[in-house]
Amino acid sequence: MDADDLDQLLLDARVANELAEVTGALLYGGQRFFQYLEGTRADVEQIYARIARASQHHRLEILEQGRVDKRVFQRWHMGFAHAPQTLVQQLSQAQWRREIPWLEDESAASSGLTRLLAFWKEDAVPTP
Ligand SMILES: Cc1cc2nc3c(=O)[nH]c(=O)nc-3n(C[C@H](O)[C@H](O)[C@H](O)COP(=O)(O)O)c2cc1C
């Protein structure tokens, strides 16, 4: 996808996500997307249905779905950044199930989420 395609996608996605109160992050690297979505189950399912209908992808894979105690991308109705291909690959193979699901602090984050947050906080250049 070129820059214009991505701009168009983000514009559309952010309007829909804001209406649905869905937040998250989208990374793009090496012709692959990685996406993290958060919101109520019904809202996330509604947005996922939109994503599934999009014609710009060939295959979708759900890595993990489940309850979280709080949003981590609170400010982003879809944060977006370009990412190295290796990171997108690592995230698609990471462990997304939380080790200790009943613990309510950050140490309970899965290794996938820990890796995603480290990239987002330290290296990502988010598109406003
Ligand atoms: C990688 C990817 C991520 C997307 N993320 C979202 C999203 O977070 N929220 C949303 O409402 N739609 C999302 N969409 C759907 C787009 O906003 C838009 O509806 C779609 O790209 C329209 O494409 P089409 O008209 O070519 O089928 C996503 C689409 C793609 C390909």
The ligand as an SDF file (V2000), in Angstrom:
LIG
                    3D

 31 33  0  0  0  0  0  0  0  0999 V2000
   -5.0480   -3.4600    7.8600 C   0  0  0  0  0  0  0  0  0  0  0  0
   -6.4080   -2.8570    8.0170 C   0  0  0  0  0  0  0  0  0  0  0  0
   -6.7860   -2.3360    9.2450 C   0  0  0  0  0  0  0  0  0  0  0  0
   -8.0530   -1.7820    9.4210 C   0  0  0  0  0  0  0  0  0  0  0  0
   -8.4110   -1.3020   10.6410 N   0  0  0  0  0  0  0  0  0  0  0  0
   -9.6430   -0.8040   10.8190 C   0  0  0  0  0  0  0  0  0  0  0  0
  -10.0480   -0.3270   12.0850 C   0  0  0  0  0  0  0  0  0  0  0  0
   -9.2950   -0.2930   13.0550 O   0  0  0  0  0  0  0  0  0  0  0  0
  -11.3190    0.1200   12.2060 N   0  0  0  0  0  0  0  0  0  0  0  0
  -12.2020    0.1270   11.1670 C   0  0  0  0  0  0  0  0  0  0  0  0
  -13.3330    0.5340   11.3390 O   0  0  0  0  0  0  0  0  0  0  0  0
  -11.8280   -0.3110    9.9440 N   0  0  0  0  0  0  0  0  0  0  0  0
  -10.5820   -0.7650    9.7460 C   0  0  0  0  0  0  0  0  0  0  0  0
  -10.2260   -1.2100    8.5140 N   0  0  0  0  0  0  0  0  0  0  0  0
  -11.1540   -1.0620    7.3820 C   0  0  0  0  0  0  0  0  0  0  0  0
  -10.8920    0.2700    6.6710 C   0  0  0  0  0  0  0  0  0  0  0  0
  -11.1100    1.3470    7.5460 O   0  0  0  0  0  0  0  0  0  0  0  0
  -11.7880    0.4410    5.4440 C   0  0  0  0  0  0  0  0  0  0  0  0
  -13.0980    0.1840    5.7600 O   0  0  0  0  0  0  0  0  0  0  0  0
  -11.4030   -0.4750    4.3660 C   0  0  0  0  0  0  0  0  0  0  0  0
  -10.0250   -0.3720    4.1930 O   0  0  0  0  0  0  0  0  0  0  0  0
  -12.1800   -0.1430    3.0780 C   0  0  0  0  0  0  0  0  0  0  0  0
  -11.5140   -0.7860    2.0450 O   0  0  0  0  0  0  0  0  0  0  0  0
  -12.2440   -1.2360    0.6890 P   0  0  0  0  0  0  0  0  0  0  0  0
  -13.3150   -0.2040    0.4180 O   0  0  0  0  0  0  0  0  0  0  0  0
  -11.1560   -1.2190   -0.3410 O   0  0  0  0  0  0  0  0  0  0  0  0
  -12.7670   -2.6000    0.9370 O   0  0  0  0  0  0  0  0  0  0  0  0
   -8.9560   -1.7510    8.3210 C   0  0  0  0  0  0  0  0  0  0  0  0
   -8.5580   -2.2650    7.0830 C   0  0  0  0  0  0  0  0  0  0  0  0
   -7.3060   -2.8160    6.9110 C   0  0  0  0  0  0  0  0  0  0  0  0
   -6.8870   -3.3540    5.5670 C   0  0  0  0  0  0  0  0  0  0  0  0
  1  2  1  0
  2  3  1  0
  2 30  2  0
  3  4  2  0
  4  5  1  0
  4 28  1  0
  5  6  2  0
  6  7  1  0
  6 13  1  0
  7  8  2  0
  7  9  1  0
  9 10  1  0
 10 11  2  0
 10 12  1  0
 12 13  2  0
 13 14  1  0
 14 15  1  0
 14 28  1  0
 15 16  1  0
 16 17  1  0
 16 18  1  0
 18 19  1  0
 18 20  1  0
 20 21  1  0
 20 22  1  0
 22 23  1  0
 23 24  1  0
 24 25  2  0
 24 26  1  0
 24 27  1  0
 28 29  2  0
 29 30  1  0
 30 31  1  0
M  END
$$$$
